[in-house]
Amino acid sequence: MTAPVQPTLDGTLPTPALDYHSWCDHVRPAFVAAARTGRRFTTYEIAKDAELPEPANPRADWGNFVQSLVRDGLLEHCGFDRSSRPTGEHSAVSVWRGTRAAQAGRIA
């Protein structure tokens, strides 16, 4: 027996959260596209611009996901900036850019 789903305050039903691997598959194309531009960005900027869904565990999943992109050779760390996330309290966040291979389209 499954528990009933409680509607949100506006009366709509919440969308079911994707499992981590499905979520990664869903958000990866936005980061690949950003990496190909060669511009500097924060994770939140890409998520906001592409209207990406939050993962099931945002405190850990965003970092784990970006680190997987670094291990894949898609992104490289290029500094720090202040968070533009409304709940980020202007804390320090990493700034990323696509590697030369990503910019050339050799890594996706």
N, C-alpha and C positions, 0 to 999 in steps of 0.2 A: 504494500500500500504506500503510495506517495503522499507526501504532505501537500496541502493546498498552497498555491502561490498567492501571496498577499499583494494586492495592487499597490502602486505607488500613491503618493498623496494626490496626484492629479487624476487618479482613477485608472490609469493605464497599467497594463501588466508589464513587469520588467522583462527585458530581453535576457534570455539565458546566457550565462557567461560561457565563452568558448574555453575548451581546455587549452593548456599552454601551447602545445604544438600547433593546434589549429589557429590559435591567435597569432603565433609567429608567422605562419604561412599567410595569414590575412594582412598583416602590417608590413611584411618584408618588402613588397614592391614599392611602397612609398619611400623607404629608406634607400633602396637601390636607385630609384629615380633621383633622390637628393644627392647621393654619392656621385652620380654621373655629372652633376653640375659643377662640382669642384668648389662650391661655396661652403662657408663655415655655417654650422647650425647646431642647435641643441635638440635633444630628443623631443622635448615638449613642442618646439616650433614645428617640427615635422608632424607630430601627432595632431596638433591643432589645425595646421594648414590642410592636412589630408582628412581631417575629421575621423581619426582612428579611434577605435573603441579602447577603453581601459582594459588591461588584463585582469584576471581573477585576483592576483596578488600584486598590485601596482608597486608596492615598496620594493619588491625583489625582482619582479618579472621584467620591468623596463631595463634595469641594469644588466640582468642576465642576457636579455635579448641583444642589447648593443654590444656586449662583450663577445657574443657569438659572431656578430658581424665583424668585429675586430679580428677574431681568430680566423674567420673566413677570408681575410685580406680585403674586405670591402671598405672598412672605415679605419681612420687613424685619429688619434687624439691630437688636438692642436691648441689646447689651452683651456681656460676657465672663464666663465662669465657669471653674471647674476641671473638667477632663475626668473623667467617671466611668467611662470605658472602662478595663477592667482593664490593658490594655497602654499606656494613655495617660500614665502616670506623673504624673497630676494637672496636666498642662500646660494652658495657657490655650486655651479653645475659644470659638467664637462662640455666642451665644444668639440665637435667632430667635423671631419670633411672626408670625402671619398679619396681613396688611395689613387695613385696614378693609374694603376691597372683598372680600377673601377671607373675612373674618368674616361679611359680609353674603351670601356665596354668589354674588357676581357674577363671581368668577374661580375657575376650577377647573383 
